[in-house]
Amino acid sequence: MPELSKGAHKIYGEAAFEVLAKAQELERKGKHIIHFEIGEPDMETPKNIAEAGIKAILNKKTHYTPSVGILELRKAVQDEVEKTRGYRPDLEQIVITPGLKPGIFFSMLATVNPGDEVIYQDPGYPTYGSVSSFLGAKGVLIPLLEENEFRMNPDDVKKRITKKTKLIIVNSPQNPTGSVMTKKELDEIAMLAEEHDIFVVSDEIYSKMTYESKHFSATAIDEAKERTVLLDGFSKYFAMTGWRLGFMVAPKKMAQRLQDFLVSAVSCTAAFTQWAGVEALTGDQSFISEMMKRFKEKRDRIVNGLNIIPGFSCLSPRGAFYAFPNIKKTGMNSQECADHLLYNADVATLPGTAFGPFGEGYIRFSYANTLKNIDVAIEKIKESF
Ligand SMILES: Cc1ncc(COP(=O)(O)O)c(C=O)c1O
């Protein structure tokens, strides 16, 4: 085979899918594994949304759409951003994407050159590092510390800004720690970006998934007009991971380029998925508060449970559906601990290091599972030590 591109060797995948494969191998051998590795809600897409998608297919919404998305959905996004972020973007700023992930990829392709520096959270969502590496950029990690409840500290960001810094990626509510940044912290990062002429990509896929804290956006001051890009999507809070639907709000000139990335890569997002998205944003949304009520119960159950396991200590996450216990006192490292849980307690989790070097000493539980399974898992973990 001829030599693959340099980029092909630099891009990398996600540990969650590797652990899932290991767990499924054990299941084939007759083991009963309790799954906490995959980051998706354990609920089905609400009926009104599913029906809107089906109706769209039957009504022949099965053709190409404009690459930026159907007008109805872009208008719904415009209203949504006004309601939830406090500013009303122009329609030309709004681009519909097949899931949030392409939004990360395209906004990084549109802003980062080889040799640039990209600042992002560690532990953090692996895609930022993967795409940064693919682009030949240098990843500059901001350690998220337990002492700071895993929130990104603007002072740490400030210290790491150089002339080469091109982009800061912010994710709040955060994967894998469940931390939620304050308005003050997010505004400070936006102001640093303005001062140093840097782009900000704000990944807000868990925006409607907070418990005690409110969600704020790093794009609020700039209104996504000059340098900030808002990324959000339907995957998590509408339980629509498989539909593949997200949106970007970007400065107009950038949105035009993003449109061409979309044309070149996927042409457009699936038509019927977009129509389901219109129903999600404009129809009954009681599903979300119901789901969050259940997630809060699960959060409290798993955090209490983890805190009674010798060697474990766990902060209560403020958002998303991830618990990120400190396991340093078990004497194992993250990988050893995750393997121990899989092979000795039949519990699948992810090592904190799957999210970067500063995840060492922690493991991630995606607690999108039943209360009963959470209880059984805690018992099995306790017995395994
Ligand atoms: C922080 C973060 N961003 C983006 C995504 C991907 O979202 P989507 O499935 O809509 O592409 C995830 C999924 O786990 C995530 O945790």
The ligand as an SDF file (V2000), in Angstrom:
LIG
                    3D

 16 16  0  0  0  0  0  0  0  0999 V2000
  -18.1510   17.5680   24.7880 C   0  0  0  0  0  0  0  0  0  0  0  0
  -18.7620   16.8740   23.6450 C   0  0  0  0  0  0  0  0  0  0  0  0
  -18.8390   17.4730   22.4510 N   0  0  0  0  0  0  0  0  0  0  0  0
  -19.3780   16.8630   21.3920 C   0  0  0  0  0  0  0  0  0  0  0  0
  -19.8850   15.5960   21.4710 C   0  0  0  0  0  0  0  0  0  0  0  0
  -20.4400   14.9370   20.2300 C   0  0  0  0  0  0  0  0  0  0  0  0
  -21.7210   15.3450   19.9610 O   0  0  0  0  0  0  0  0  0  0  0  0
  -22.4990   14.7620   18.6800 P   0  0  0  0  0  0  0  0  0  0  0  0
  -22.8400   13.3340   18.9790 O   0  0  0  0  0  0  0  0  0  0  0  0
  -23.6870   15.6320   18.5260 O   0  0  0  0  0  0  0  0  0  0  0  0
  -21.5790   14.8700   17.5160 O   0  0  0  0  0  0  0  0  0  0  0  0
  -19.8420   14.9140   22.6920 C   0  0  0  0  0  0  0  0  0  0  0  0
  -20.3330   13.5300   22.7920 C   0  0  0  0  0  0  0  0  0  0  0  0
  -20.0280   12.7900   23.6860 O   0  0  0  0  0  0  0  0  0  0  0  0
  -19.2680   15.5650   23.8080 C   0  0  0  0  0  0  0  0  0  0  0  0
  -19.1870   14.9620   24.9920 O   0  0  0  0  0  0  0  0  0  0  0  0
  1  2  1  0
  2  3  1  0
  2 15  2  0
  3  4  2  0
  4  5  1  0
  5  6  1  0
  5 12  2  0
  6  7  1  0
  7  8  1  0
  8  9  2  0
  8 10  1  0
  8 11  1  0
 12 13  1  0
 12 15  1  0
 13 14  2  0
 15 16  1  0
M  END
$$$$
